[in-house]
Amino acid sequence: MCIFFAFFRFFLAYIKKKLYLCRQMKKIIITCICVAALSSAIAQGQDLPIGALPGVFKIGENKTVYFSQGNLIHNDDGSWSFAANQYDVPGEQGLFAWGTSGYGNPGTLDAGKGFHFSAVGGTSLYTNFDWGVYNPISNGGNTPGLWRTLTSEEWKYLLENHTCKWETIEEQQGLKVMAEDDQNYLFLPAAGQIEASGTDISDANTAGYYWASTSGGDHEKSAEAYKLTAENQVLEGNANRLHRMSVRLVYDTQAWLTVSDR
C-alpha cells in the first residue's frame, strides 16, 4: 500500500512538472510568434511615422529622413493630406506658391485656379510658412510640426548621393530615388507647374518642380526649387515665389526615434 501511494505521489509530481514545462514552452512559442510578427511589421514598414514611406534617406552628414507617402494636397474643405500613392498627381490642388502654408493669410478661392494663398516674404525653414510645420496633415499624424520641407542643400545632397533614375510608374513619369537599403524608393512624379502669370499646368508628365524651404537670391520675390526631368535635375536658385509647384514633405528620423522612444 505504501509503495502504491509513493508511486502515486511520484506520478503526480511528474505530471505537474510536465504541465509546467508545457506552460513554459507555450510562453516561449507565443513570444517567438510575437517577435516574428513584430519583425514582419517592421520589415513591411508599419513601424514608421503615419504617412511615411518605408526606407530611410540620407540628406546630409548624420542627417536622415523619411519621405511622405505622396505629394502634398490642399483639399476643398481646407484640410491638408498626402496623395495616397507616390505616383498620384493631384493637379492644381497639389501645386503651391512658395511658403503658402496659410500662416498669416486665410487664402482665397479663385475660379479656375483652385484654393491657394498669396506668396509671403522671408524663409519658410522651420517656420510657420512651411506647410508641414504649420499644418496638421490628415493622413500624416494630423498634428502640426511633424513634417517639413527640405532645404536646397538637403535636396542637393539627396540627389547626388542616392541612385536616381527617370521611370514611368502607372503611366506617370517621374524621378525614382533609391533609399539607403537600395530596396525601398522615393518616386517624385513629374506634376508640372503653373507659372505666376498663368492658369494652366505646364510640363505635366514631363518635368517635376519641387520647392525647397530656402529663399532665393532676391529674398522678397524668389525661392529655391529643383526642376526634375529625364535629362537632369537642376537647381533653380531664383524661382518666382508665385509659381505653383509640388511639395514633398519629410519627417526627421531623429524626431521619430525620440517620439517613439526607440
Secondary structure as UniProt FT lines:
FT   HELIX           2..43
FT   TURN            44..45
FT   TURN            50..51
FT   STRAND          57..60
FT   TURN            61..62
FT   STRAND          63..68
FT   STRAND          72..74
FT   TURN            76..77
FT   STRAND          80..82
FT   TURN            86..87
FT   HELIX           91..94
FT   TURN            98..99
FT   TURN            103..104
FT   STRAND          108..110
FT   TURN            111..113
FT   STRAND          114..116
FT   TURN            125..126
FT   TURN            128..129
FT   HELIX           131..134
FT   TURN            138..141
FT   TURN            144..145
FT   HELIX           152..161
FT   STRAND          164..169
FT   TURN            170..171
FT   STRAND          172..178
FT   TURN            180..181
FT   STRAND          185..189
FT   STRAND          192..194
FT   TURN            196..197
FT   TURN            204..206
FT   STRAND          208..215
FT   TURN            219..221
FT   STRAND          222..228
FT   STRAND          233..240
FT   TURN            241..242
FT   STRAND          244..246
FT   STRAND          250..252
FT   HELIX           253..259
FT   TURN            260..261
//
